[in-house]
Amino acid sequence: MKKLLIIVILVIIAGGVAYYYMNKSENVIRIGHKEYTEQRLVGQVMSEYLRYKGFKTSTTELTGTMLVFTALDNGDIDVYPELTGTAYGAILKQDKIIGSKETYNYVKKHMEEKYGVTWLKPLGWNNTYVLSVREETQKKYNLKTIDDLIAVAPEMIMACDKEFQNRADGLPGLQKFYGGINFKKVIPMDQGLTYAALNQGDIDINVSYATDGRIAKFNLKNLNDNKNFFPPYNVTPILKIKFAESHPEVVKALEELGDKWSDADMQKYNLMVDEGQDTKKVANIMLKKAGLIK
């Protein structure tokens, strides 16, 4: 009986050890992203590249900056693509406009110190906010800059994503920075619908993303941010320092994505997804064109 008991115990221990190493080898890198085209695309770019490098991945879509950041902070996801200007304004609550490199350095330093979250190399493009109008609207009111909007804004309906309405780097800051600019109505709307609404004349102004391909597709005109209100929004993978230290091979792979795509590249790829192409397929096209995969 003693021998049998010892054998049973050894089998249990061996099974536990095998289970531990199996799960360790099956470790899945959990990637999060926000709920609009470019974030979905970048989430798949990171996922597909890590898979190419031999890792297993999962992707999760979350609504809004604070929700996805909280998921990272709580350890519910391992990495997600964040924008430097979003972290600077929405997470760190800063409103002084500084340059692209300075913004990156600021958010990297302060988020490491405050949250234990580190920033890797930016992927190359700046997806800042721009205010877009139809060409006929631009000509009718002779609009070239955001300053030019102040006099006519009370006649206009503007659409934006829900976050923009409340963020310091969104509508409240814009109104304060540009002398109390007020619109007839501001409609919160899914970003995927705003461009068509503008093109069809349902709204007069759209808060667009600079790398959205529908700006060119619909021949929309972007107003110059003549007072430089909007900060730079360089898209960058971010992750907890503890995770980065324990997964150096993941960090190395993600760093290889740095500086690989321009604003023009992303306008093209975002439009491909918006016009119905599969996000994962476009992500693989991006990686192949950049020479990262075969």
C-alpha positions as a printed Julia matrix, in Angstrom:
294×3 Matrix{Float64}:
   0.0    0.0     0.0
   2.84   2.36    0.86
   4.48   1.69   -2.5
   1.17   2.28   -4.27
   0.65   5.53   -2.39
   4.14   6.71   -3.29
   3.51   5.88   -6.95
   0.21   7.8    -6.91
   1.88  10.82   -5.31
   4.69  10.76   -7.87
   2.19  10.54  -10.73
   0.28  13.52   -9.33
   3.5   15.55   -8.95
   4.66  14.61  -12.43
   1.26  15.54  -13.84
   1.37  18.89  -12.06
   4.85  19.67  -13.36
   3.81  18.68  -16.89
   0.69  20.85  -16.63
   2.77  23.81  -15.42
   5.26  23.59  -18.28
   2.52  22.98  -20.82
   0.73  26.15  -19.74
   4.0   28.04  -19.63
   4.73  27.05  -23.22
   1.14  27.83  -24.19
   1.43  31.37  -22.75
  -0.79  33.69  -24.77
   0.14  37.35  -25.31
  -3.07  39.29  -24.68
  -3.39  42.32  -26.97
  -5.99  45.03  -26.41
  -7.17  47.82  -28.69
  -9.85  50.51  -28.9
 -13.02  50.41  -30.96
 -12.13  52.13  -34.23
 -10.53  51.11  -37.51
  -6.92  52.09  -36.96
  -6.78  50.57  -33.47
  -8.29  47.33  -34.74
  -5.74  47.28  -37.53
  -2.75  47.97  -35.27
  -3.99  45.34  -32.83
  -3.91  42.81  -35.66
  -0.5   44.02  -36.86
   0.97  43.33  -33.42
  -0.88  40.02  -33.15
   0.14  38.76  -36.59
   3.77  39.77  -36.15
   4.04  38.11  -32.76
   2.46  34.98  -34.25
   5.02  35.12  -37.08
   7.69  35.21  -34.38
   6.27  32.09  -32.77
   4.03  33.45  -30.0
   0.37  32.72  -29.38
  -1.84  35.78  -29.14
  -5.39  36.9   -28.42
  -6.96  40.29  -29.2
  -9.66  42.1   -27.24
 -11.56  45.23  -28.29
 -12.4   47.66  -25.49
 -14.36  50.9   -25.56
 -12.42  54.06  -24.89
  -9.01  55.06  -23.61
  -9.55  54.72  -19.87
 -11.14  51.29  -20.16
  -8.31  49.79  -22.19
  -5.67  51.53  -20.06
  -7.31  50.23  -16.87
  -7.3   46.73  -18.36
  -3.53  47.06  -18.94
  -2.94  48.56  -15.49
  -4.92  45.74  -13.84
  -3.13  43.01  -15.79
  -6.17  41.95  -17.82
  -4.25  42.56  -21.06
  -0.5   42.61  -21.72
  -0.06  45.27  -24.4
  -2.05  47.75  -26.46
  -1.32  50.59  -28.92
  -1.71  54.01  -27.32
  -1.27  57.51  -28.74
   1.21  59.86  -27.11
  -1.16  62.84  -27.18
  -3.98  60.79  -25.68
  -1.83  59.66  -22.77
  -0.49  63.2   -22.33
  -3.93  64.82  -22.23
  -6.45  62.17  -21.17
  -4.39  60.04  -18.77
  -1.77  62.47  -17.43
  -4.09  65.52  -17.71
  -1.55  67.84  -19.36
  -2.61  70.69  -21.65
   0.6   72.54  -22.49
   1.4   71.83  -26.14
   4.93  70.54  -26.68
   6.71  68.88  -29.59
   6.41  65.29  -30.75
   9.66  64.05  -29.19
   9.04  66.0   -25.99
   5.52  64.54  -25.69
   6.86  61.0   -26.11
   9.6   61.57  -23.53
   7.11  63.09  -21.09
   4.56  60.27  -21.26
   7.25  57.58  -21.14
   8.88  59.07  -18.05
   5.72  59.89  -16.1
   3.78  56.74  -16.94
   6.73  54.6   -15.92
   6.94  56.48  -12.62
   3.21  56.71  -11.89
   1.8   53.49  -13.36
   4.75  51.2   -14.04
   3.88  51.29  -17.75
   6.59  51.63  -20.37
   6.46  52.84  -23.98
   8.23  51.14  -26.85
   9.28  52.65  -30.18
   6.48  54.59  -32.0
   5.24  52.87  -35.16
   5.89  55.9   -37.36
   2.77  57.97  -37.97
   0.96  60.81  -36.18
  -2.8   60.27  -36.02
  -3.71  63.68  -34.65
  -7.17  65.24  -34.67
  -8.16  67.55  -37.54
 -11.35  69.51  -38.15
 -12.69  68.66  -41.61
 -15.35  70.35  -43.74
 -16.75  69.81  -47.24
 -15.11  71.8   -50.02
 -18.32  73.79  -50.6
 -18.39  74.79  -46.91
 -14.78  75.84  -47.02
 -15.45  78.07  -50.04
 -18.73  79.47  -48.73
 -17.18  80.73  -45.48
 -13.59  81.12  -46.7
 -12.37  78.72  -44.02
  -8.66  78.06  -43.8
  -7.94  77.88  -40.06
  -9.8   76.9   -36.89
  -9.74  80.6   -35.99
 -11.86  81.23  -39.09
 -14.56  78.99  -37.6
 -15.22  81.17  -34.57
 -17.56  83.58  -36.35
 -19.62  80.9   -38.13
 -19.52  77.99  -35.66
 -22.91  78.92  -34.12
 -24.49  78.04  -37.48
 -22.78  74.64  -37.73
 -23.35  71.1   -36.51
 -20.21  69.19  -35.55
 -19.79  65.43  -35.05
 -17.06  63.72  -33.05
 -16.41  60.5   -31.18
 -17.75  60.3   -27.63
 -14.35  60.69  -25.99
 -13.65  63.96  -27.77
 -16.61  65.65  -26.07
 -15.1   65.34  -22.61
 -11.33  65.1   -22.91
  -8.95  67.94  -22.08
  -7.36  67.49  -25.52
 -10.85  67.45  -27.05
 -13.83  69.8   -27.18
 -13.46  71.52  -23.76
  -9.82  72.33  -24.45
 -10.54  73.38  -28.03
 -13.26  75.8   -26.92
 -11.01  77.3   -24.26
  -7.96  77.5   -26.5
  -9.83  79.12  -29.4
 -11.67  81.81  -27.44
 -14.88  80.02  -26.55
 -15.7   78.64  -30.0
 -19.27  77.26  -29.82
 -21.19  75.17  -32.31
 -24.92  75.06  -32.98
 -24.89  71.41  -31.98
 -22.3   68.75  -31.2
 -23.31  65.16  -31.99
 -21.38  62.25  -30.47
 -21.16  59.55  -33.12
 -19.25  56.38  -33.94
 -16.13  57.5   -35.8
 -16.9   55.1   -38.6
 -20.1   57.02  -39.42
 -18.91  60.62  -39.17
 -17.23  60.9   -42.58
 -20.26  59.73  -44.52
 -22.46  62.05  -42.44
 -20.22  64.98  -43.39
 -20.02  63.98  -47.04
 -23.82  63.69  -47.22
 -24.39  67.07  -45.57
 -25.94  65.76  -42.36
 -23.28  67.62  -40.38
 -21.05  70.59  -41.2
 -17.81  69.77  -39.38
 -16.18  66.49  -38.48
 -13.49  65.83  -35.92
 -11.42  63.56  -38.16
  -8.37  61.41  -37.59
  -5.43  62.62  -39.7
  -4.64  59.14  -41.01
  -8.19  58.32  -42.1
  -8.34  57.55  -45.82
 -11.86  58.9   -46.16
 -10.53  62.45  -45.91
  -9.01  62.06  -49.37
 -11.78  59.8   -50.65
 -14.49  62.41  -49.99
 -12.24  65.38  -50.87
 -12.67  66.85  -47.38
 -10.74  69.94  -46.39
  -8.84  70.08  -43.11
  -8.66  73.39  -41.27
  -5.23  74.48  -40.12
  -4.78  74.25  -36.35
  -3.19  77.69  -36.43
  -2.72  77.91  -32.64
  -1.31  74.38  -32.42
  -3.91  73.13  -29.94
  -3.81  69.44  -30.82
  -0.76  67.59  -29.48
   1.1   64.93  -31.5
  -0.52  61.49  -31.45
   2.22  58.99  -32.26
   0.92  55.42  -32.06
   3.05  53.29  -29.74
   2.84  49.84  -28.1
   2.71  50.15  -24.3
   3.0   47.47  -21.62
   3.67  47.06  -17.91
   7.36  47.23  -16.98
   7.11  43.92  -15.09
   5.7   42.2   -18.18
   8.37  43.76  -20.39
  11.14  42.59  -18.06
   9.79  39.04  -17.95
   9.12  38.9   -21.72
  12.17  40.51  -23.39
  11.59  38.49  -26.57
   8.11  40.05  -26.93
   9.56  43.53  -26.44
  12.24  42.83  -29.06
   9.62  41.73  -31.6
   7.38  44.74  -30.98
  10.33  47.13  -31.2
  10.97  45.82  -34.71
   7.66  47.43  -35.75
   9.01  50.91  -34.92
   9.09  53.64  -37.57
   7.79  51.38  -40.32
   4.74  53.33  -41.59
   3.94  56.94  -42.53
   0.74  59.0   -42.3
   0.13  58.35  -46.01
   0.61  54.6   -45.53
  -1.98  54.52  -42.78
  -4.51  56.55  -44.77
  -4.27  53.87  -47.45
  -4.47  50.88  -45.1
  -7.25  52.34  -42.95
  -9.31  52.98  -46.08
  -8.83  49.38  -47.2
 -10.42  48.2   -43.94
 -13.17  50.83  -44.03
 -14.1   49.69  -47.52
 -14.58  46.11  -46.4
 -11.26  44.3   -46.57
 -10.49  41.89  -43.72
  -8.5   43.58  -40.95
  -6.15  40.63  -40.44
  -5.49  40.43  -44.18
  -4.63  44.15  -44.36
  -2.36  43.75  -41.31
  -0.43  41.06  -43.16
  -0.18  43.3   -46.23
   1.29  46.03  -44.0
   3.85  43.65  -42.55
   4.86  42.26  -45.96
   5.17  45.72  -47.56
   7.36  46.8   -44.64
   9.61  43.78  -45.2
   8.83  42.3   -41.78
   7.32  39.01  -42.94
   7.5   36.97  -46.14
